[in-house]
């Protein structure tokens, strides 16, 4: 059984993800820390103590081969890929073995600029189009996984 796990701290597409998980009959798990505690109908919630990467460690330990993980964290996405999961960000971009190294490198370069006192532009304000693009990408990914699961049965 495929599970969708959500790195739920500040995730803007929790409701959309739960709704899509129901359509595909996938389990849905929200993982958040005590500062971002949430409970939503249709999803199990796991609450962890506050701390750097606390949610990430719990999530990566729960993910299984073929599971979907919604996250905007490149490091977590890399660990999910290593476990043969399917990470996707809140804008519908799939993290893959082909793009993760470039994303991690860009994150590293940006961190160096910030540590040197530089400033970088933040992300654009979230729009309805971002949610729609996410929903389309997540549904396509779920469909692909459903077909693969049927083929293996």
C-alpha positions in Angstrom: 0.0 0.0 0.0 1.4 3.4 -1.0 1.5 6.1 1.6 1.7 9.9 1.0 3.8 11.5 3.8 3.7 15.2 4.2 6.5 17.3 5.7 3.7 19.4 7.2 5.6 22.2 8.9 4.5 25.3 6.7 3.3 23.1 3.9 0.7 25.1 1.8 -0.9 22.0 0.1 -1.9 19.8 3.0 -5.6 19.9 2.2 -5.0 19.3 -1.6 -2.7 16.3 -0.8 -5.2 14.7 1.6 -8.0 15.1 -1.0 -5.9 13.4 -3.7 -4.7 10.6 -1.4 -8.4 9.8 -0.8 -9.1 9.7 -4.6 -6.3 7.1 -5.0 -7.0 5.2 -1.7 -3.5 6.0 -0.4 -2.9 6.4 3.3 -1.8 10.0 4.2 0.4 10.9 7.1 1.1 14.5 8.3 4.4 14.9 10.2 4.9 18.2 12.1 6.5 19.5 15.1 4.8 20.9 18.2 5.1 24.5 16.9 3.1 23.6 13.8 0.7 21.0 15.2 -2.3 20.2 13.0 -4.9 17.6 12.7 -6.9 17.0 9.5 -9.7 14.6 8.7 -8.5 11.9 6.3 -4.9 11.9 7.6 -2.9 10.4 10.5 -0.9 13.0 12.3 2.5 12.4 13.9 3.8 15.2 16.1 7.4 15.4 17.0 9.4 17.6 19.4 10.7 20.9 18.0 14.3 20.7 16.8 16.4 21.1 13.7 15.4 18.4 11.2 13.3 16.4 13.8 10.4 16.1 11.3 12.8 15.0 8.6 14.3 12.2 10.6 11.0 10.8 11.6 9.7 11.1 8.0 12.7 9.4 6.4 12.5 6.5 8.9 8.8 6.0 8.0 9.1 6.2 4.2 9.1 3.0 2.2 9.9 2.2 -1.4 7.2 3.6 -3.7 5.8 6.1 -1.1 5.3 9.7 -2.0 6.7 12.5 0.1 5.6 16.1 -0.1 8.4 18.4 1.0 10.2 21.6 0.0 13.4 20.4 1.7 16.1 19.3 -0.8 18.1 17.3 1.8 15.0 15.3 2.8 14.1 14.8 -0.9 17.6 13.3 -1.4 17.1 10.9 1.5 13.7 9.9 0.1 15.2 9.2 -3.3 17.8 7.0 -1.6 15.0 5.0 -0.2 13.3 4.7 -3.6 10.5 7.0 -2.7 8.9 9.8 -4.8 9.5 13.3 -3.4 7.5 16.2 -4.8 7.6 19.8 -3.8 4.6 22.1 -3.1 4.7 23.5 -6.6 4.5 20.1 -8.3 8.2 19.7 -9.1 9.3 16.1 -8.8 12.7 15.6 -7.3 14.7 13.0 -9.3 18.1 11.5 -9.4 18.7 13.7 -12.4 17.9 17.1 -10.7 18.7 16.6 -6.9 22.5 17.2 -7.1 21.9 20.5 -8.9 19.3 21.6 -6.4 21.5 20.7 -3.4 24.4 22.6 -5.0 22.3 25.7 -5.6 21.2 25.5 -1.9 24.8 25.2 -0.8 25.8 28.2 -2.9 22.9 30.3 -1.6 23.9 29.4 2.0 27.4 30.6 1.4 26.1 33.9 0.0 24.0 34.4 3.1 26.8 33.4 5.5 29.0 36.0 3.8 26.3 38.7 4.6 24.7 38.6 1.2 21.0 38.8 0.6 18.9 36.7 -1.8 15.5 37.2 -3.1 12.8 35.1 -1.5 10.2 33.1 -3.3 7.4 34.8 -5.2 4.0 35.0 -3.4 2.1 31.8 -3.7 -0.7 31.8 -6.2 -3.7 29.7 -7.1 -1.8 28.5 -10.2 0.9 27.0 -7.9 -1.8 24.9 -6.2 -3.3 23.8 -9.5 0.1 22.8 -10.9 0.8 20.8 -7.7 -2.5 19.0 -7.9 -1.9 18.0 -11.6 1.6 16.7 -10.9 0.6 14.8 -7.7 -2.4 13.2 -9.5 -0.1 12.2 -12.4 2.4 10.7 -10.0 -0.4 8.8 -8.1 -1.8 7.5 -11.3 1.7 6.2 -12.4 2.2 4.5 -9.0 -1.3 3.0 -9.1 -0.7 1.5 -12.5 2.7 0.1 -11.3 1.0 -1.4 -8.2 -1.6 -3.1 -10.4 1.1 -4.5 -12.7 2.9 -6.0 -9.7 -0.3 -7.7 -8.4 
